[in-house]
Amino acid sequence: MLKQLQTGMRAFLLMASRVWTCICFLLKKQVRTISQMQPVKYEIFPLSPLSRHRLMLDLDETLIHSHHDGVARPTVRPGTPPDFVLKVTIDRHPVRFFVHKRPHVDFFLDIVSQWYELVVFTASMEIYGAAVADKLDNNRGILRRRYYRQHCTPEMGSYTKDLAAICSDLTSVFILDNSPGAYRAYPHNAIPIKSWFSDAGDIALLSLLPVLDALRFTQDVRSVLSRNLHLPHSG
């Protein structure tokens, strides 16, 4: 009788152990499934001090694209709302510019402004370029230094940008520009970027962040940019 009772107890404990193991497995599986559905959270760590390098930024077709009232065939899809509209007076004529921001430009400026001193260098007229820069800056004070068409050099129907006139130390200055002609005299101080007009899926600015993150630690930006190993025109 005692043996039967002990045998029965062992069988019961073995069964209970198996049932408990099965329950634990199912619970772990459920917890794993729930955890996979949770949104990813990133820790935000303070960035290192501002680099001594200066990053010059072109505007049109680099950070934004715009068209105005007089354009018969705008380059953006009809019906696409602009991010903002500028009303400026050129030669005593009021002109409205419909401005579209390149995807991720606000995030891009937020990040690189913590890495570099930012300088706007555009071949646009000051009355227009200053208004665009004000909108992109959005009262953050990150686009204080600005240079416009009057600071460029007319050359064969276009404008070139003299980087040395803005910063004499060419080891610490470079430009992000969609137009190779603008920086033809300084190819080793430039990051090319594909011209942007209306592609909502464009990620060129995001793709440049790893390069810009690393470049701020170099002694001479030309030692990296002269190789152009990482610059397939950024998209």
Secondary structure, 3 states (H helix, E strand, C coil): CHHHHHHHHHHHHHHHHHHHHHHHHHHHHHHHHHHHHCCCCCCCCCCCCCCCCEEEECCECCCEEEEECCCCCCCCCCCCCCCEEEEEEECCEEEEEEEEECCCHHHHHHHHCCCCEEEEECCCCHHHHHHHHHHHHCCCCCCCEEECHHHCEEECCEEECCHHHHCCCCCCEEEEECCHHHHCCCHHHEEECCCCCCCCCCCHHHHHHHHHHHHCCCCCCHHHHCCCCCCCCCC
